[in-house]
Amino acid sequence: MVSNQKLFSVGNFDFRLQHLLVIGVLALSVSISMMIRSTPASYGLELFEFDPFFNFRATEYVLENGTDAYFNWIDEKSWHPFGRNVSETSQVTLHLTAASLYPIFNFGTSLYDFTIFLPLVFGSLTAIVVFAFVRVLGGTTAGLFAALIFSISLPIFTRGLIGWFKSEPLGLFFAFLAMYLFVSGLKFNKGKISLIKLIIAGFFLSLGLSAWGGILFFLIPIVLFYFALPFFKNKDNFIIWAAPTFSISLIVFSLIFERTSTFIIGYAGLAILLPTIFVIISGIIMKFSSERAKIRNCIIILISFVVSGVGILNSGIIGLPSFRYLNAVNPFLTTQDNLTDSVAEHMTTSITLSFTFLSVFLIFAVIGMWFLFSRKTINLKTDMRIFAIFIGIVAIYVSSAFIRLELFASVGIIILGSIGLTILTQKIFEQNKQNLTKLIFPVIIIILFIIPVTLTENNSWLTWADFPPSILSGGSSFSKFASDDWKDATLWIKENTPKDSVIASWWDYGYWITTLSERTTLADNATLIDWQIKKMGYALITTPDNSWNILSADYTKDISPYLGNENVVKFGGQLESEFNKNYLEKNGISCEQIFKHEAQKLNVGEESCNPITKGMDADYLLIYLAGERFYAENSNIPLYTLEGGGDESKKTWFAKISNHQVSKMVQNDNITPTKFYMENTTLGLLTPFSIYKYVELNTGRTFDEYQNGFIPVYINDLKFKDPENDPFYLVYASPSFYNQQSGPMSTVLIYKINHDYNSQN
């Protein structure tokens, strides 16, 4: 640091100038982080994205009903008619933390507003925890650089903006706190202090896992570190008890929560237990082996443990992780599941996107990695150097799987980059006669910090925070557009539909409908039942008669004739006749459906009677459309372009997910709808627009038939409006539908499912 000059004393502690600098840089880091993360507030204070709405609702449930009720809560408004075991499938720590803090720190605000600000606070304060963690690895200067890089890191702040009341902000806060305690507990043998730190580290990492499953990432460098420990930290018995202390703490505390216990009892438990046992055995071998045989014996043990782990996983004794976790470990793994591929954040990242996210800090990270591998140039302890290398390499490797994991690339860049900057700074300022270089160097570093944040035009890091909350933009592709269409629509549902109504929609909107409308939905953003989502996709893309029979039928009625036997099997079910025959032969009685909430009351195991073949029992069907309204010269009739990020943009995925022929639904540009789609599919007919002309963009000429490169232009054309003769009829359209001004259109349309309709089938 710059100076060790003493300013004043508090007891035995001397407050020096360097402490003032540390406080100043940390305050700056937290302030910058808060300012960037607060940007969306200019559009209105709302929860962001989709999951935060469920998390708000779950937190509200804890406060109103208590923790005992929460842990026994079967949410009957989700995944009708099956319900959802909330504590088993949710980020429990997030809900309990918010519910615990609200009575203390609400300052008179509503719970809704409190949950909007909570991620902003935790996300910004994480800069201090990052400082503490990296300080242990690379020193105080490295910690300060790390806090500054963290505060402006694009992949991190975009998943922790104001209103982002979901997994990442709290999960990262607990994880970095756990990592700080873990590395500081292992760095020096301080007896009881190390013991306490390691126990608390296990506790906080288990909380992080409960808050966000992605925190499993931090187990990978810990496992690698364990396997490396005996080879360089073998002079005493410290690691023999230190490593098991952390591991046992992590396992015990993880068993408290249902969701994390499934990790620990399965593959995550195996991943932490095997290297822990290896550390213990290696420590014993090191103690009793000769100097020449120590390393050889440990290598033999290491190979045997790795082979044993692979064998256990291949045997099927321990279940493998879900695809998204496997994909993180093996980025080259591909999926044939269209539902998984349809999620935007699961899209494979690219070199261009990675550089946009990491920018010039990649340079600092490369310098840091070079210094860490160097034997002569740095004085960092070997164990801290190795842990920094492991976590940096693993972070960058894992981030190559898909876009959401770019967040971990930032974690690696923060650690490696801050260490690289620190050592580079030390090397420059150690020179005796390089005064000009010493003057220019800080200026260059400041400029390099500023460049990605403010430049380039329309793609600076700040612009990635400058967009409205999803509830205002509808999640459309109009990044600066905000309206109250979704809030108005959900309020209409709440005030104008029976309380026991079931609302059908694509799963994207499930949490909004359930939370804001207080109505039951068929699917939501938890994506718990894949076949339910596939059935919904099929209902949107098949014929109106088929859709009506699938959506309106009771959940005990067989709808196989309308879904198709091929799709029943494709979605994971059995042919109804075969299921009934096999069940009767096996049990002697016919299958009786028992749902989660009923099973809990009756204290029996739930029974699903081939549910894929059963009706969806819906009362209303909601669709969302986004596009632009404009007027031709000398005309007052509005024209429209669609493909703005609503359901109209998802028709290709609906077709793929529901086992339809894509080429029958869209043209060869994979966007423009075919005539068949517009005239024969439910979503095409629910869309109150028809294609008027096709436009050649370069010339502005219009055509009646589609050709490659042409853009369809639409006019208003409401098809379903007859409550007596149509299977669905429009009962609500949000304000944007009726607006006549040019510009973006973001409209929510609600159709009543006509239960009196006479299907032709």
Secondary structure, 3 states (H helix, E strand, C coil): CCCCCEEEEECCEEEEHHHHHHHHHHHHHHHHHHHHHCHHHHHCCCCCCCHHHHHHHHHHHHHHHCHHHHHCCEECCCCCCCCEEHHHHCCHHHHHHHHHHHHHHCCCCCHHHHHHHHHHHHHHHHHHHHHHHHHHHHCHHHHHHHHHHHHHCHHHHCCCCCCCCCHHHHHHHHHHHHHHHHHHHHHCCCCHHHHHHHHHHHHHHHHHHHHCHHHHHHHHHHHHHHHHHHHHCCCCCHHHHHHHHHHHHHHHHHCCCHHHHHHHHCHHHHHHHHHHHHHHHHHHHHHHCCHHHHHHHHHHHHHHHHHHHHHHHHHCCCCCCCHHHHHHHCCCCCCCCHHHHCCHHHCCCCHHHHHHHHCCHHHHHHHHHHHHHCCCCCCCCHHHHHHHHHHHHHHHHHCCCCHHHHHHHHHHHHHHHHHHHHHHHHHHHCCCCCHHHHHHHHHHHHHHHHHHHHCCCCCCHHHHCCCCCHHHHCCCCCCCCCCCHHHHHHHHHHHHCCCCCEEECCHHHHHHHHHHHCCEECCCCCCCCHHHHHHHHHHHHCCHHHHHHHHHCCCCCECHHHHCHHHHHHCCCCCHHHHHHHHHHHHCCCCCCECHHHHHHHCCCCECCCHHHECCCCCEEEEEEEEEEEECCCCCCEEEECCCCCHHHCHHHHHHHCCCCHHHCECCCCCCECHHHHHHCHHHHHCCEEEEEEECCCCCCEECCCCCCCEEEEEECCCCCCCCCCCEEEEEECHHHHCCCCEEEEEEEEEEECCCCCCCC
